[in-house]
Amino acid sequence: IIYGDSISYRHMCRFESGFFYRHPLMDDYDWYWRVEPDIKLHCDIDYDVFKFMKDNKKKYAFAISIKEYEATIPTLWETTRKFMESHPELIHENNMLDFVSDDQGLSYNLCHFWSNFEIAALDLWRSPAYSAYFDYLDHEGGFFYERWGDAPVHSIGAALFLDRSEIHHFGDIGYYHVPFHSCPIDTSIRLANKCDCDPSKDFTWHSYSCTTKFYNINKLPKPAGWQNHIG
């Protein structure tokens, strides 16, 4: 199990899942962009991403999605289902459950937004719904007894507690975090944004990515030639 023997990694996942937004340094902020060491942004960003989010009524955004290692979260979905059954009133009526489950919530399909890049409204995590969800997970102990990651926890939280229209994919921001690249496959976007990435390495439409599912379930148009990047 990746990081299976690491106590510090577990503390990090728990902190990112339920505490970073409660830190006093965050009190005066409404938005954040998570940026990790050694990442690369391959394209010029000539607009205010936070203004874009606010103007377009978005609450959570990602660059890369992927499937989780099942061995790290054997009971996360079972625990989530118990929470959903106990608190149906907290689940958004226009949620995006179909991103994280292929059978109406019976099981988890392992899809999640890669949280090393996320731009989001802090009021998502500060909301009564997510706060109750995190506290429920924390009480169950899976951050330590197993190795629950903040990425699936955030992704499930966003999928359950937001209107599906409030989740956005930044496909125009070329991004790299070892070992995956996000690189716009549309030549016009790469030229306009002066991207220095190789579209043949783009992970967005790869079969192990969940971004195709995100586009399909939300009936969003995919770029021409996306099928050539399934891998």
KAFENRA-V131655 format. One record per backbone hydrogen bond with DSSP energy under -0.5 kcal/mol. CO is the residue of the C=O (numbers start at 1). NH is the residue of the N-H. If there is no record, write none. Layout:
CO:NH + CO:NH
//
This chain:
1:4 + 3:6 + 5:7 + 6:10 + 7:11 + 8:12 + 9:13 + 10:14 + 11:15 + 12:16 + 13:17 + 14:18 + 15:19 + 15:20 + 19:22 + 19:23 + 20:23 + 23:26 + 24:27 + 26:29 + 30:122 + 30:123 + 32:120 + 34:118 + 36:39 + 40:42 + 40:176 + 42:196 + 44:46 + 47:49 + 48:52 + 49:53 + 50:54 + 51:55 + 52:56 + 53:58 + 54:57 + 59:121 + 60:168 + 61:119 + 62:170 + 64:114 + 66:112 + 68:70 + 69:72 + 70:73 + 72:147 + 73:76 + 73:77 + 75:79 + 76:80 + 77:81 + 78:82 + 79:83 + 80:84 + 81:85 + 82:86 + 83:87 + 87:90 + 88:91 + 92:95 + 94:164 + 96:99 + 96:100 + 97:100 + 97:101 + 100:109 + 103:106 + 110:68 + 112:66 + 113:115 + 114:117 + 117:63 + 118:34 + 119:61 + 120:32 + 121:124 + 121:125 + 122:126 + 123:127 + 124:127 + 127:131 + 128:132 + 129:133 + 130:134 + 131:135 + 132:136 + 133:137 + 134:138 + 135:139 + 136:140 + 137:141 + 137:142 + 138:141 + 141:144 + 141:145 + 142:146 + 142:148 + 149:153 + 150:154 + 151:155 + 152:156 + 153:157 + 154:158 + 155:159 + 156:160 + 157:161 + 158:162 + 159:96 + 160:92 + 163:166 + 164:167 + 166:59 + 166:60 + 168:62 + 168:170 + 169:171 + 170:173 + 172:174 + 174:42 + 174:43 + 175:182 + 176:40 + 177:180 + 180:177 + 181:183 + 181:203 + 182:175 + 185:187 + 186:189 + 186:190 + 187:191 + 188:192 + 189:193 + 190:195 + 191:194 + 193:44 + 197:199 + 198:201 + 199:202 + 201:181 + 203:206 + 206:209 + 208:67 + 210:214 + 211:215 + 212:216 + 213:217 + 214:218 + 215:220 + 216:219 + 223:226 + 225:228 + 226:229 + 227:230 + 230:207
//
